[in-house]
Amino acid sequence: MEGRTDLKGASLSFANLNWANFDRVDLNGANINWANLDGAGLRGVDLTMADLGGTNLGYAVLEESCHKKANLSGSKIYGISAAWDLNLESTIQDGLIISQEGQAEITVDDLGVAQFVYLLLFRPKIGTVIDTITSKAVVILGRFTEERTIVLDALREKLRQRDLVPIIFDCDPPELHDLTEMVRTLAHMDRFIIADITDPKSIPKEWIDIIPDLPSVPIQTVILGSQLEYNTTHGWMYEHWKRFPWVLPLFRYDNVQHLLAAIDQKIVGPAEERRRQGL
């Protein structure tokens, strides 16, 4: 069934289709409830408004498939593979079964949450990963111009030496909204954030969505000493952010060497103290 096969509205209820290849097939409005799609290839398949209630999707490959307005209620999704870039707009996701046949039944109501819960329950090492993020991760924000990259890379190396896990975001992407979402998601789990606001481009815009909602995450700002605060925010006055107690006092540095020499006293130290205070 490769290529652009049109199976719109097909009736495949209770069919045994394990390991079948439906890649790029149009199954818009198809009735596939209680079918066996164990291990099936469903890359790029169109399942808009399809009924997959009770379907076995174990080990199926769902990459880039469209499930808009589809019904996945009661589907078995243990071991689904490559569930990336899915369209789940208005999809019914009630009672998704993430446990193996013969095990105590575990259900959740969201495919993304299902994958996460599965990792927590059945992949013990994921707990170590989460602990690492929440106890050691530090997001570094800045610009990836040639001059600014030198500063960000130097900060990253210093943080590594302190057994922290630096995460750097290039703040000049074509999709600012996507970047803000990523930063906001990670920031909620971070130890603290370092933001170099020297000649920023998108940082001030990101802060509108990030700072007011993150009282538990200290934000340490730094700036090249020759720059003025109000010139760096392009309409978002830095004074506005000073009223949030988790935005720590701005540290001005003369050069990379000055910044690194002061990293414990002026950057990591104040951020850790704010965490100890419990904000």
Protein Blocks (a to p, Z undefined) as FASTA:
>chain_A
ZZjddfehiafehiacehiafehiacehiafehiafehiacehiacehiafehiafehia
fehiafehiafehiafehiahiahiafehiafehiafbdehiacdddfbfklmmmmmmmm
mmmklmmmmmmmmmmgccddddfdfklmmmmmmmmmmmmmnopacddddfkbfblmlmmm
mmmmmmmmmmbdcddfehifklmmmmmmmmmmmmmbccdddddfkbcfklmnnopafklm
mmpmklccddddfblmlmmmmmmmmmmmmmmmmmmnoZZ
